[in-house]
Each structure stands twice: as C-alpha cells, then as structure tokens.
Amino acid sequence: MRKLVAMLLMAALAASGCTSGKPPAGPTPPPGGTFVGALAGSALLVAVVTDGRTASGYVCDGSSGTRWLGEAPVTGPTITLGAKDGTVIVSLGAAGDALSGEVTVGGRPFRLRAVRATGDAGLFVATQTVGDRRIEAGWVSLGPAVQAGRVTGFRGAGVEYARPAPFLDTRSLSVMLTDVPGGPIRLTAQRVTDPGFRR
C-alpha cells in the first residue's frame, strides 16, 4: 500500500512539474561577435560588437545621422547602447545566433534584426594623423555592395570637416581620400572585433 501511495505521489509531482530541483532557465544572454543590420524605412545601417562582457557599436547613414555608440557593460539578456548626445538608443537581445530589438533615432523607434557579420560584412574603422590633422572614418558593411561610411577630419580641438566616406573595398581595406584638406590621403582600415576599440 505504501509503495502505491509513493508512486501516486511521484506521478502527481511529475504532472505539476515539481520533480526537478533545477531552477527555470533564464533569458538567453546575447551571443558574442559582430552583428550588422539595416533599419527599415531609413538609410541607417547598424553594427554592434560584443564579447559577452561589453558591447559597442556604430550607426551610419554616411551623413548627419552617423553616431558612435560608446562601450557599455552587458549585464543581462539585453545589450543597451547609446550615442553620447542621446539621439540614438539601441536595445537588443538574443534571437538565436542574431540580435533583435529596437533602435530609437531622434525619438523615432525602429525594429532591428542584426545578423552575425561574415565575409564582406562587418564594422570597419580607420584613423590617421597627418601633421596637426587627425582623420577618423567608420563603415558599416552588410556585404560587398551595401555599406555606409563617414569620414571626419579634426584639426586641433575642432572638427574641420565631416562627409560621406568613399566606398571601402573590404578585401584590401584601403581607401583614398582625394577631396579633403591635406589630401590626397590613403587610409588603411581594420575590421573591428573588440568592443573596446575606441578606448
């Protein structure tokens, strides 16, 4: 009789889901890597780089919408990044081997699915100092034919110019600036894999 009661009790516990001592699975943390995507209804391309501990990114349309997203810790299931001036906020979580969520640009929300960057896709940057001038360029590439880039020239403490960057060959990683002060200047870009690349 006792054996029958024990069996019935175990069956009841199993039916209620109380037999396991394991806590329920928590939210999936964001995967590490570089992820890129486009905002529908906008010219903006987005790149996010994360190693699972911190993340950073770049939002670029080649024009005035371009913003760097400063490095921030990843403390839960969501990556939250923002532009220094507060005009862009990115909030993304894991979606399989991709990132999905919302990007707010100037108060307007956009949905974003950013996929893992492979091949010609990724985030690329170039910096160079020529005399008293410093040049900084960034590109988000979704593939061999889709990218957005912005080049900014600094002189002293101020911005001397900012304009769309020439198309970057992501194989040679080389680009020539011909229409800038002090030009022509050849820049050599690098693929970004470390979220702390702008430290």
Backbone as CSV, one residue per row, in Angstrom:
resi,resn,N_x,N_y,N_z,CA_x,CA_y,CA_z,C_x,C_y,C_z
1,MET,0.840,-1.204,0.000,0.000,0.000,0.000,0.881,1.263,0.000
2,ARG,1.931,1.256,0.869,2.809,2.412,0.924,3.483,2.650,-0.430
3,LYS,3.880,1.560,-1.091,4.526,1.676,-2.395,3.591,2.303,-3.408
4,LEU,2.342,1.943,-3.374,1.355,2.501,-4.298,1.156,3.989,-4.037
5,VAL,1.096,4.386,-2.738,0.916,5.792,-2.385,2.115,6.609,-2.864
6,ALA,3.332,6.038,-2.677,4.537,6.737,-3.116,4.543,6.934,-4.618
7,MET,4.133,5.921,-5.365,4.094,6.013,-6.816,3.090,7.064,-7.274
8,LEU,1.925,7.073,-6.606,0.907,8.066,-6.968,1.391,9.482,-6.663
9,LEU,2.118,9.656,-5.528,2.637,10.971,-5.164,3.665,11.444,-6.178
10,MET,4.557,10.533,-6.612,5.567,10.902,-7.605,4.923,11.281,-8.926
11,ALA,3.866,10.557,-9.300,3.165,10.873,-10.543,2.513,12.245,-10.470
12,ALA,1.946,12.567,-9.296,1.296,13.875,-9.132,2.326,14.994,-9.190
13,LEU,3.490,14.768,-8.560,4.545,15.782,-8.607,5.069,15.977,-10.013
14,ALA,5.213,14.870,-10.747,5.687,14.980,-12.122,4.712,15.769,-12.974
15,ALA,3.431,15.541,-12.761,2.408,16.247,-13.550,2.411,17.731,-13.255
16,SER,2.810,18.091,-12.024,2.806,19.513,-11.665,4.129,20.200,-11.977
17,GLY,5.106,19.412,-12.473,6.399,19.992,-12.837,7.287,20.255,-11.647
18,CYS,7.025,19.551,-10.510,7.770,19.822,-9.290,8.843,18.789,-8.987
19,THR,9.118,17.877,-9.894,10.094,16.829,-9.621,11.522,17.310,-9.800
20,SER,11.745,18.351,-10.587,13.101,18.803,-10.858,13.532,19.838,-9.832
21,GLY,14.756,19.671,-9.335,15.294,20.651,-8.414,15.972,21.798,-9.128
22,LYS,16.023,21.778,-10.450,16.697,22.816,-11.217,15.824,24.064,-11.328
23,PRO,16.406,25.243,-11.211,15.614,26.467,-11.398,15.230,26.620,-12.857
24,PRO,14.146,27.345,-13.141,13.760,27.549,-14.532,14.851,28.287,-15.304
25,ALA,14.990,27.947,-16.578,16.014,28.582,-17.414,15.756,30.076,-17.528
26,GLY,16.816,30.867,-17.392,16.685,32.313,-17.505,16.767,32.765,-18.947
27,PRO,16.643,34.054,-19.182,16.748,34.591,-20.545,18.110,34.280,-21.154
28,THR,18.138,34.065,-22.450,19.378,33.750,-23.148,20.249,34.997,-23.248
29,PRO,21.514,34.914,-22.820,22.384,36.086,-22.948,22.734,36.339,-24.406
30,PRO,23.045,37.576,-24.764,23.400,37.880,-26.157,24.650,37.124,-26.573
31,PRO,24.684,36.620,-27.800,25.887,35.932,-28.274,27.006,36.930,-28.554
32,GLY,28.239,36.467,-28.503,29.369,37.330,-28.818,29.619,37.392,-30.309
33,GLY,30.231,38.484,-30.773,30.560,38.629,-32.186,30.227,40.014,-32.697
34,THR,30.282,40.167,-34.005,29.897,41.408,-34.672,28.603,41.159,-35.430
35,PHE,27.645,42.064,-35.268,26.319,41.903,-35.858,25.953,43.166,-36.627
36,VAL,25.362,42.994,-37.799,25.027,44.138,-38.647,23.602,44.010,-39.166
37,GLY,22.985,45.164,-39.421,21.637,45.173,-39.969,21.262,46.557,-40.447
38,ALA,20.112,46.655,-41.084,19.603,47.915,-41.616,18.274,48.246,-40.949
39,LEU,18.034,49.530,-40.744,16.761,49.978,-40.191,15.782,50.199,-41.342
40,ALA,14.693,49.445,-41.356,13.700,49.566,-42.419,13.111,50.970,-42.416
41,GLY,12.976,51.549,-43.621,12.438,52.888,-43.732,13.441,53.963,-43.410
42,SER,14.714,53.599,-43.374,15.774,54.543,-43.042,17.014,54.171,-43.831
43,ALA,17.911,55.133,-44.003,19.186,54.858,-44.669,20.244,54.377,-43.688
44,LEU,19.886,54.255,-42.412,20.858,53.912,-41.384,21.191,52.426,-41.378
45,LEU,22.490,52.142,-41.310,22.993,50.796,-41.078,23.577,50.751,-39.672
46,VAL,23.474,49.590,-39.033,23.884,49.458,-37.634,24.859,48.297,-37.489
47,ALA,25.909,48.517,-36.709,26.841,47.454,-36.346,26.990,47.443,-34.828
48,VAL,26.957,46.252,-34.241,27.165,46.069,-32.805,28.242,45.013,-32.621
49,VAL,29.223,45.318,-31.784,30.311,44.392,-31.483,30.262,44.068,-29.996
50,THR,30.277,42.777,-29.655,30.241,42.386,-28.251,31.069,41.136,-28.025
51,ASP,31.673,41.059,-26.845,32.391,39.853,-26.436,31.659,39.134,-25.308
52,GLY,30.410,39.557,-25.041,29.631,38.962,-23.976,29.770,39.696,-22.653
53,ARG,30.827,40.482,-22.517,31.028,41.257,-21.289,30.736,42.738,-21.504
54,THR,31.198,43.267,-22.640,30.893,44.647,-23.010,30.457,44.679,-24.469
55,ALA,29.909,45.806,-24.888,29.465,45.975,-26.273,29.632,47.428,-26.676
56,SER,29.773,47.650,-27.973,29.805,48.994,-28.527,29.272,48.915,-29.949
57,GLY,29.171,50.051,-30.630,28.613,49.979,-31.978,28.730,51.274,-32.756
58,TYR,28.106,51.234,-33.918,28.175,52.358,-34.859,26.888,52.369,-35.653
59,VAL,26.296,53.539,-35.776,25.099,53.740,-36.592,25.478,54.734,-37.676
60,CYS,25.289,54.367,-38.946,25.811,55.220,-40.015,24.873,55.274,-41.214
61,ASP,24.695,56.490,-41.725,23.997,56.690,-42.992,24.875,57.467,-43.963
62,GLY,26.145,57.659,-43.591,27.062,58.445,-44.402,26.868,59.938,-44.229
63,SER,25.866,60.317,-43.468,25.521,61.725,-43.325,25.387,62.093,-41.855
64,SER,24.504,63.038,-41.561,24.416,63.594,-40.210,23.810,62.639,-39.192
65,GLY,23.239,61.528,-39.658,22.670,60.555,-38.728,23.702,59.643,-38.103
66,THR,24.952,59.757,-38.521,26.009,58.862,-38.062,26.366,59.136,-36.599
67,ARG,26.437,58.045,-35.809,26.806,58.160,-34.398,27.618,56.936,-33.975
68,TRP,28.632,57.173,-33.152,29.312,56.096,-32.454,28.514,55.756,-31.203
69,LEU,28.456,54.477,-30.879,27.765,54.014,-29.683,28.826,53.534,-28.702
70,GLY,28.995,54.279,-27.622,30.086,54.021,-26.692,30.010,52.671,-26.016
71,GLU,31.168,52.161,-25.613,31.248,50.862,-24.956,30.478,50.867,-23.642
72,ALA,29.718,49.789,-23.413,28.922,49.667,-22.195,28.933,48.204,-21.752
73,PRO,28.808,47.948,-20.451,28.798,46.562,-19.973,27.518,45.839,-20.378
74,VAL,27.648,44.542,-20.615,26.489,43.675,-20.860,26.196,42.978,-19.541
75,THR,25.127,43.361,-18.863,24.866,42.864,-17.518,23.655,41.941,-17.444
76,GLY,22.997,41.701,-18.554,21.813,40.839,-18.546,21.539,40.328,-19.938
77,PRO,20.283,40.003,-20.229,19.958,39.463,-21.549,19.870,40.505,-22.655
78,THR,20.016,41.781,-22.313,19.848,42.843,-23.305,21.100,43.698,-23.417
79,ILE,21.487,44.007,-24.659,22.558,44.959,-24.921,21.927,46.337,-25.089
80,THR,22.345,47.272,-24.268,21.823,48.639,-24.347,22.987,49.594,-24.605
81,LEU,22.909,50.314,-25.726,23.954,51.251,-26.114,23.329,52.593,-26.461
82,GLY,24.104,53.655,-26.344,23.580,54.963,-26.685,24.656,55.871,-27.247
83,ALA,24.233,56.798,-28.094,25.139,57.825,-28.581,25.402,58.828,-27.471
84,LYS,26.541,59.476,-27.533,26.929,60.416,-26.489,25.935,61.552,-26.342
85,ASP,25.334,61.973,-27.475,24.385,63.086,-27.419,22.954,62.642,-27.154
86,GLY,22.737,61.340,-26.952,21.416,60.827,-26.610,20.457,60.688,-27.771
87,THR,20.913,60.953,-29.001,19.998,60.906,-30.149,19.713,59.487,-30.632
88,VAL,20.566,58.539,-30.271,20.379,57.147,-30.698,20.477,56.240,-29.479
89,ILE,19.488,55.359,-29.331,19.495,54.360,-28.264,19.229,53.002,-28.894
90,VAL,20.079,52.025,-28.580,19.957,50.679,-29.123,19.687,49.709,-27.979
91,SER,18.665,48.870,-28.135,18.344,47.867,-27.127,18.056,46.547,-27.847
92,LEU,18.989,45.586,-27.719,18.906,44.348,-28.475,19.125,43.145,-27.570
93,GLY,18.411,42.056,-27.882,18.583,40.806,-27.163,18.848,39.670,-28.124
94,ALA,19.141,38.506,-27.573,19.464,37.347,-28.394,18.240,36.874,-29.160
95,ALA,18.472,36.504,-30.430,17.434,35.899,-31.272,18.116,34.782,-32.050
96,GLY,18.348,33.657,-31.374,19.148,32.602,-31.977,20.592,33.068,-32.052
97,ASP,21.183,33.014,-33.238,22.550,33.487,-33.427,22.553,34.900,-34.012
98,ALA,21.531,35.672,-33.695,21.413,37.055,-34.156,21.009,37.915,-32.968
99,LEU,20.876,39.215,-33.210,20.369,40.146,-32.213,19.115,40.805,-32.761
100,SER,18.143,41.017,-31.890,16.883,41.615,-32.329,16.379,42.557,-31.255
101,GLY,15.758,43.654,-31.690,15.220,44.588,-30.726,14.853,45.903,-31.363
102,GLU,15.114,46.982,-30.632,14.666,48.296,-31.065,15.817,49.291,-31.074
103,VAL,15.784,50.153,-32.087,16.720,51.267,-32.170,15.898,52.546,-32.244
104,THR,16.142,53.461,-31.342,15.431,54.739,-31.327,16.365,55.827,-31.857
105,VAL,15.929,56.491,-32.897,16.730,57.534,-33.536,15.941,58.833,-33.494
106,GLY,16.437,59.808,-32.760,15.742,61.084,-32.646,14.328,60.933,-32.129
107,GLY,14.124,59.978,-31.227,12.806,59.733,-30.650,11.920,58.818,-31.469
108,ARG,12.346,58.419,-32.658,11.542,57.549,-33.515,12.047,56.108,-33.410
109,PRO,11.174,55.160,-33.051,11.621,53.782,-32.875,11.644,53.000,-34.196
110,PHE,12.653,52.154,-34.335,12.785,51.242,-35.472,13.054,49.839,-34.934
111,ARG,12.515,48.829,-35.602,12.857,47.453,-35.274,14.135,47.076,-36.020
112,LEU,14.948,46.264,-35.377,16.205,45.846,-35.999,16.458,44.376,-35.724
113,ARG,16.814,43.644,-36.777,17.381,42.304,-36.635,18.783,42.372,-37.217
114,ALA,19.773,42.210,-36.368,21.172,42.278,-36.782,21.744,40.869,-36.815
115,VAL,22.293,40.483,-37.953,22.808,39.126,-38.132,24.328,39.117,-37.951
116,ARG,24.853,37.945,-37.680,26.291,37.821,-37.492,27.018,38.183,-38.784
117,ALA,28.036,39.038,-38.664,28.780,39.500,-39.833,29.770,38.435,-40.293
118,THR,29.706,38.107,-41.579,30.650,37.179,-42.181,31.086,37.743,-43.534
119,GLY,32.203,37.278,-44.047,32.656,37.718,-45.360,32.912,39.208,-45.398
120,ASP,32.281,39.893,-46.348,32.488,41.338,-46.522,31.721,42.180,-45.511
121,ALA,30.833,41.566,-44.749,30.039,42.314,-43.769,30.848,42.565,-42.501
122,GLY,30.537,43.676,-41.841,31.194,43.963,-40.580,31.298,45.448,-40.300
123,LEU,32.027,45.762,-39.263,32.326,47.141,-38.876,33.809,47.383,-39.138
124,PHE,34.112,48.486,-39.818,35.485,48.802,-40.189,35.808,50.233,-39.781
125,VAL,37.018,50.456,-39.289,37.422,51.804,-38.884,38.829,52.100,-39.399
126,ALA,39.105,53.383,-39.538,40.443,53.835,-39.925,40.720,55.151,-39.230
127,THR,41.908,55.298,-38.726,42.339,56.565,-38.128,43.745,56.876,-38.622
128,GLN,44.022,58.151,-38.776,45.354,58.555,-39.229,45.605,59.998,-38.825
129,THR,46.833,60.286,-38.452,47.229,61.644,-38.117,48.222,62.149,-39.158
130,VAL,47.925,63.297,-39.730,48.804,63.932,-40.720,49.084,65.347,-40.242
131,GLY,50.288,65.580,-39.751,50.599,66.896,-39.195,49.727,67.194,-37.994
132,ASP,49.043,68.325,-38.046,48.159,68.685,-36.938,46.724,68.260,-37.202
133,ARG,46.529,67.424,-38.200,45.194,66.950,-38.540,45.048,65.466,-38.169
134,ARG,43.868,65.119,-37.650,43.551,63.716,-37.349,42.301,63.312,-38.122
135,ILE,42.340,62.153,-38.729,41.223,61.675,-39.539,40.658,60.417,-38.894
136,GLU,39.347,60.345,-38.829,38.661,59.167,-38.299,37.548,58.785,-39.267
137,ALA,37.521,57.519,-39.660,36.484,57.042,-40.584,35.902,55.730,-40.076
138,GLY,34.626,55.533,-40.365,33.961,54.287,-39.977,33.000,53.840,-41.060
139,TRP,32.891,52.527,-41.224,31.978,51.951,-42.215,31.210,50.795,-41.591
140,VAL,29.925,50.708,-41.912,29.137,49.509,-41.656,28.880,48.858,-43.007
141,SER,29.274,47.616,-43.140,29.077,46.893,-44.394,28.148,45.707,-44.157
142,LEU,27.121,45.622,-45.005,26.216,44.464,-44.957,26.620,43.397,-45.966
143,GLY,27.595,43.715,-46.810,28.014,42.798,-47.862,28.824,43.549,-48.899
144,PRO,29.139,42.890,-50.004,30.026,43.511,-50.994,29.462,44.752,-51.673
145,ALA,28.155,44.956,-51.625,27.579,46.088,-52.360,26.768,47.035,-51.487
146,VAL,26.647,46.749,-50.201,25.816,47.586,-49.324,26.640,48.025,-48.127
147,GLN,26.925,49.295,-48.052,27.650,49.832,-46.911,27.382,51.323,-46.770
148,ALA,27.668,51.839,-45.595,27.589,53.281,-45.336,28.816,53.667,-44.540
149,GLY,29.432,54.796,-44.904,30.636,55.229,-44.216,30.666,56.732,-44.032
150,ARG,31.412,57.172,-43.056,31.541,58.588,-42.745,32.982,58.877,-42.348
151,VAL,33.543,59.940,-42.885,34.897,60.345,-42.527,34.850,61.735,-41.903
152,THR,35.561,61.886,-40.800,35.593,63.155,-40.075,37.041,63.582,-39.893
153,GLY,37.309,64.840,-40.200,38.640,65.391,-40.023,38.660,66.361,-38.864
154,PHE,39.640,66.227,-38.009,39.790,67.101,-36.844,41.085,67.901,-36.989
155,ARG,41.020,69.143,-36.562,42.227,69.975,-36.521,42.219,70.697,-35.194
156,GLY,43.257,70.450,-34.412,43.237,70.975,-33.056,42.120,70.300,-32.273
157,ALA,41.305,71.102,-31.596,40.214,70.562,-30.792,38.881,70.550,-31.537
158,GLY,38.889,71.013,-32.794,37.626,71.130,-33.512,37.513,70.228,-34.723
159,VAL,36.281,70.098,-35.207,36.004,69.332,-36.419,36.236,70.228,-37.631
160,GLU,37.071,69.795,-38.543,37.371,70.569,-39.742,36.401,70.235,-40.872
161,TYR,36.016,68.974,-40.974,35.051,68.550,-41.994,34.466,67.197,-41.605
162,ALA,33.313,66.899,-42.153,32.673,65.592,-41.994,31.868,65.338,-43.256
163,ARG,32.065,64.194,-43.873,31.413,63.898,-45.157,31.313,62.397,-45.357
164,PRO,30.487,61.968,-46.325,30.411,60.531,-46.623,31.787,59.985,-47.002
165,ALA,32.097,58.802,-46.517,33.381,58.181,-46.832,33.304,57.476,-48.184
166,PRO,34.417,57.413,-48.910,34.428,56.631,-50.153,34.106,55.166,-49.858
167,PHE,33.628,54.474,-50.886,33.315,53.052,-50.723,34.586,52.303,-50.351
168,LEU,34.491,51.447,-49.337,35.645,50.700,-48.852,35.662,49.292,-49.446
169,ASP,36.771,48.957,-50.082,36.994,47.577,-50.523,37.366,46.776,-49.280
170,THR,36.460,45.919,-48.812,36.680,45.216,-47.550,37.690,44.081,-47.669
171,ARG,38.190,43.860,-48.869,39.268,42.871,-49.034,40.621,43.548,-48.886
172,SER,40.831,44.672,-49.577,42.115,45.373,-49.485,42.177,46.280,-48.262
173,LEU,40.997,46.697,-47.771,40.880,47.599,-46.616,41.594,48.931,-46.836
174,SER,41.668,49.343,-48.097,42.366,50.577,-48.434,41.425,51.519,-49.169
175,VAL,41.528,52.808,-48.848,40.683,53.797,-49.490,41.470,55.105,-49.611
176,MET,41.228,55.843,-50.689,41.929,57.105,-50.932,40.976,58.277,-50.730
177,LEU,41.389,59.227,-49.914,40.636,60.466,-49.727,41.277,61.529,-50.605
178,THR,40.535,62.002,-51.576,41.099,62.972,-52.523,40.580,64.382,-52.329
179,ASP,39.422,64.524,-51.676,38.780,65.838,-51.588,38.790,66.374,-50.167
180,VAL,39.881,66.142,-49.445,39.979,66.620,-48.065,41.208,67.509,-47.924
181,PRO,41.205,68.426,-46.961,42.386,69.252,-46.729,43.615,68.380,-46.457
182,GLY,44.711,68.717,-47.093,45.930,67.936,-46.927,45.995,66.703,-47.803
183,GLY,44.932,66.460,-48.615,44.864,65.265,-49.453,45.698,65.400,-50.705
184,PRO,45.810,64.294,-51.467,45.156,63.008,-51.204,45.818,62.244,-50.064
185,ILE,44.977,61.476,-49.328,45.443,60.709,-48.175,44.907,59.285,-48.304
186,ARG,45.796,58.326,-48.188,45.363,56.928,-48.222,45.144,56.432,-46.787
187,LEU,43.950,55.889,-46.566,43.626,55.305,-45.270,43.630,53.789,-45.377
188,THR,44.102,53.138,-44.334,44.020,51.689,-44.236,43.102,51.346,-43.071
189,ALA,42.017,50.660,-43.362,41.012,50.347,-42.349,41.317,49.004,-41.686
190,GLN,40.666,48.759,-40.587,40.749,47.469,-39.917,39.357,47.007,-39.542
191,ARG,39.185,45.698,-39.545,37.908,45.107,-39.132,37.834,45.125,-37.612
192,VAL,36.715,45.580,-37.074,36.550,45.682,-35.625,35.991,44.380,-35.064
193,THR,36.687,43.815,-34.081,36.206,42.621,-33.386,36.187,42.819,-31.877
194,ASP,36.769,43.918,-31.403,36.871,44.201,-29.963,35.961,45.372,-29.628
195,PRO,35.005,45.178,-28.710,34.111,46.301,-28.372,34.821,47.490,-27.741
196,GLY,36.043,47.297,-27.294,36.789,48.403,-26.697,37.717,49.093,-27.683
197,PHE,37.411,49.019,-28.977,38.324,49.546,-29.984,38.520,51.061,-29.916
198,ARG,37.619,51.792,-29.257,37.781,53.245,-29.197,38.245,53.718,-27.811
199,ARG,38.727,52.818,-27.001,39.204,53.210,-25.664,40.382,54.156,-25.777
